[in-house]
Amino acid sequence: MSLAEQIKASAKQALDELYPGTEMPASAITVNQTKPEFTGDYTLVLFPFLKLLKTKPDVIGSQLGDYFVQHSGFVVSYQVVAGFLNLAVKDEYWASFLVQRYNDNHYGEQGTTGKNVMVEYSSPNTNKPLHFGHLRNNFLGFAVSGILKATGNHVIKANLVNDRGIHICKSMVAWKHYAHGATPRSTGIKGDHLVGDYYVKFNDVYKQQVEELVAEGMDETIAEKEAPIMKEAQNMLRAWEAGDKDVVELWKTMNGWVYEGFDITYQRLGIDFDKMYYESNTYLLGKEIVLKGLEKGVLYKKEDGSVWVNLEDEGLDQKLLLRADGTSVYMTQDIGTAILKYNDFKLDKSVYVIADEQNYHMQVLQLVLKKLGEPCANAIHHLSYGMVELPTGRMKSREGTVVDADDMIDEMIAMARQQTEEAGKTEGFTEKELEELYETIGLGALKFYLLRVDPKKKMIFDPKESIDLHGFTATFIQYAHARICSILRKEGIDRNAAVFPDFKLAEAITPAEKALVLSLEQYVSVMMSAAEEYNPSLLCNYTFQLAQQFNSFYDVHSIAKAENEEKKQLRLMIIIMVARVMGHAMGTMGIRLPEKM
């Protein structure tokens, strides 16, 4: 139990004893960190008590303050300031906390909840490479998985690959007509990039054909449907669903190229999965479920044979689930996949990391599953996130204006190399160590920048700003961590084995020391909040502030020349724990911290 939670529990107990029969709800008890301009460590807000207790705030504050000092065991003094009770915590509490926790490898983690949670992220299409827009999705999914695991859940990281549909057939048709047998090996082009080139080629040809038909006098809407290359792609989709041998063989070959390319990118990003799903294996299950819903009368069929669901009673519209020709739409296959995932792992929660452009789609999916009586509906949680743009604006894959993830990785590593070399900080590193450092800095900057913003918000990614050594960046945190490691090396301290069995607090803890310890004590609560909100930005903000506090601490306190041995031991424990918590928080999100920079 965190100190803030202990204060809440003590306040509830005090109110029950001081004002018997009032039954103060726990939700009315608010505890915050005391503002810097006031004396104290934590503040209990008194205003919610006034109406129920019918007593002045200074009277309630004094009664509660006396109770804390006499009974809590950790409060040394208090001040009542205009409806707020500021509590000062005993130095011995902070020292005891440090002694118990400074070398705890699992600090920040919780015991098992017994819950199975699946986090589905990435979900690429096999008609193009992973692009910059995928990165926020991948980093969010991986970070949320780490956070949920740290808070005691059994987490299954899943990837649903969109390997079928009209978009896949577009790449296949274009390759068939224009590639002249080109392969990744023959061209030296990474497989996912090669296939993506033909997706762009399809759309170039399609636009040209539409323009030609319009020039001949055809209405543009009709021309878009009648363009020969689009009709060929639609025919190919029907042939694929019918199991046409040649179409299926081409589909397998081109998908294989893409999977090899994806694997390389995932490995570079440090992203992995426990379970892979493929829509080519799940869409038929969705069709079966839809047909059963039709039999039950939950769904209905139109005159053309298409199958629909009516969601007007839920404030939405009618939604197509099966086309008139019997082919499935995205919703159909998502229904099948949702049920399959739930049954495979008996999920308590199924988290979908999907951009906010799909809010309506996810709302419909959950409602349809509820109408069908599927228990997986209640487990669904849509982690909706805002899109990412570059300073140059939004990207469009079909027009070939997307920045590939591979190119962005290369750019960030190159920027890390340039920044390090220009700063003259390469001395003492081997060439291999430098390459690892550039990758650690570059990828860390990329991940942190995309995670530091609340997922619900849209954002613009600025590569230069993301790697600023003095900004709100992973680079700033990485440097603080490396600085701590340097201090420990100079002291001959192995932070993974350091012990201080004879430590005793001999004098008062200074404000800078306390600020760090207080923040360290809050780490568990921050991790829990990040899990409850599916929000890694809380960890990013916390870790950055911890790095700032360390820098402020080190500006005023020497470790090597501490006033006495007790102070030196105290400060060593503090910075060891700071480094450990930084490493745990950033590692949970897939960001590495170097020991030298």
Stockholm file with secondary structure:
# STOCKHOLM 1.0

chainA/1-597         MSLAEQIKASAKQALDELYPGTEMPASAITVNQTKPEFTGDYTLVLFPFLKLLKTKPDVIGSQLGDYFVQHSGFVVSYQVVAGFLNLAVKDEYWASFLVQRYNDNHYGEQGTTGKNVMVEYSSPNTNKPLHFGHLRNNFLGFAVSGILKATGNHVIKANLVNDRGIHICKSMVAWKHYAHGATPRSTGIKGDHLVGDYYVKFNDVYKQQVEELVAEGMDETIAEKEAPIMKEAQNMLRAWEAGDKDVVELWKTMNGWVYEGFDITYQRLGIDFDKMYYESNTYLLGKEIVLKGLEKGVLYKKEDGSVWVNLEDEGLDQKLLLRADGTSVYMTQDIGTAILKYNDFKLDKSVYVIADEQNYHMQVLQLVLKKLGEPCANAIHHLSYGMVELPTGRMKSREGTVVDADDMIDEMIAMARQQTEEAGKTEGFTEKELEELYETIGLGALKFYLLRVDPKKKMIFDPKESIDLHGFTATFIQYAHARICSILRKEGIDRNAAVFPDFKLAEAITPAEKALVLSLEQYVSVMMSAAEEYNPSLLCNYTFQLAQQFNSFYDVHSIAKAENEEKKQLRLMIIIMVARVMGHAMGTMGIRLPEKM
#=GR chainA/1-597 SS CCHHHHHHHHHHHHHHHHSTTCCCCGGGCCEEECCTTSSCSEEEECHHHHHHHTSCHHHHHHHHHHHIIIIISSEEEEEEETTEEEEEECHHHHHHHHHHHTTCTTTTCCCCCCCEEEEECCCCBTTSCCBHHHHHHHHHHHHHHHHHHHTTCEEEEEEEEBCCSHHHHHHHHHHHHHSTTCCHHHHCCCHHHHHHHHHHHHHHHHHHHHHHHHHTTCCHHHHHHHCHHHHHHHHHHHHHHTTCHHHHHHHHHHHHHHHHHHHHHHHHHTCCCSEEEEHHHHHHHHHHHHHHHHHHTSSEECTTSCEEEECGGGTSCEEEEECTTSCBCHHHHHHHHHHHHHHHHTCSEEEEEEEGGGHHHHHHHHHHHHHTTCGGGGGEEEEEECCEEBTTBCCCGGGTCCCBHHHHHHHHHHHHHHHHHHTTCCTTCCHHHHHHHHHHHHHHHHHHHHHSSCTTSCEECCHHHHTCTTSSSHHHHHHHHHHHHHHHHHTTCCTTTCCCTTCCCCSCCCHHHHHHHHHHHTHHHHHHHHHHHTCTHHHHHHHHHHHHHHHHHHHHCCSTTCSSHHHHHHHHHHHHHHHHHHHHHHHHTTCCCCSCC
#=GC SS_cons         CCHHHHHHHHHHHHHHHHSTTCCCCGGGCCEEECCTTSSCSEEEECHHHHHHHTSCHHHHHHHHHHHIIIIISSEEEEEEETTEEEEEECHHHHHHHHHHHTTCTTTTCCCCCCCEEEEECCCCBTTSCCBHHHHHHHHHHHHHHHHHHHTTCEEEEEEEEBCCSHHHHHHHHHHHHHSTTCCHHHHCCCHHHHHHHHHHHHHHHHHHHHHHHHHTTCCHHHHHHHCHHHHHHHHHHHHHHTTCHHHHHHHHHHHHHHHHHHHHHHHHHTCCCSEEEEHHHHHHHHHHHHHHHHHHTSSEECTTSCEEEECGGGTSCEEEEECTTSCBCHHHHHHHHHHHHHHHHTCSEEEEEEEGGGHHHHHHHHHHHHHTTCGGGGGEEEEEECCEEBTTBCCCGGGTCCCBHHHHHHHHHHHHHHHHHHTTCCTTCCHHHHHHHHHHHHHHHHHHHHHSSCTTSCEECCHHHHTCTTSSSHHHHHHHHHHHHHHHHHTTCCTTTCCCTTCCCCSCCCHHHHHHHHHHHTHHHHHHHHHHHTCTHHHHHHHHHHHHHHHHHHHHCCSTTCSSHHHHHHHHHHHHHHHHHHHHHHHHTTCCCCSCC
//
